[in-house]
Amino acid sequence: MVNKRGHILVQRGHVYGKRGDSDEWCHHYNEQAETALLIQCLSRVADPQRVQDSIRVANKKISILVREKRLLEEEFMRLKNSFSKETRDLENEIIRLQNN
């Protein structure tokens, strides 16, 4: 909550409690539940190493595509600027010829 003077007043959370009173925000360790969750996640993957390798290959492809995209954007901007200059030159030439 913010008071009339613009100061923040804490009403809930770990900051509200006294120092050393952080037990309510502590997450206790549950070995059985964490092991069961890990087993369930790994049971869905037949070969974790192969999955890791395929993720590595996918990340490499993403890097290559990002690099190619950046190069294509740079080439596009270069061509766009070149085209704009040529267009201005032609417009100036047309104006010069019309005035003669």
Contacts in CASP RR format, 6 or more apart in sequence:
PFRMAT RR
TARGET T0000
AUTHOR 0000-0000-0000
METHOD contacts of the structure
MODEL  1
MVNKRGHILVQRGHVYGKRGDSDEWCHHYNEQAETALLIQCLSRVADPQR
VQDSIRVANKKISILVREKRLLEEEFMRLKNSFSKETRDLENEIIRLQNN
1 8 0 8 1.000
1 9 0 8 1.000
1 11 0 8 1.000
2 8 0 8 1.000
2 9 0 8 1.000
3 9 0 8 1.000
10 16 0 8 1.000
13 25 0 8 1.000
14 22 0 8 1.000
14 24 0 8 1.000
14 25 0 8 1.000
42 48 0 8 1.000
45 51 0 8 1.000
END
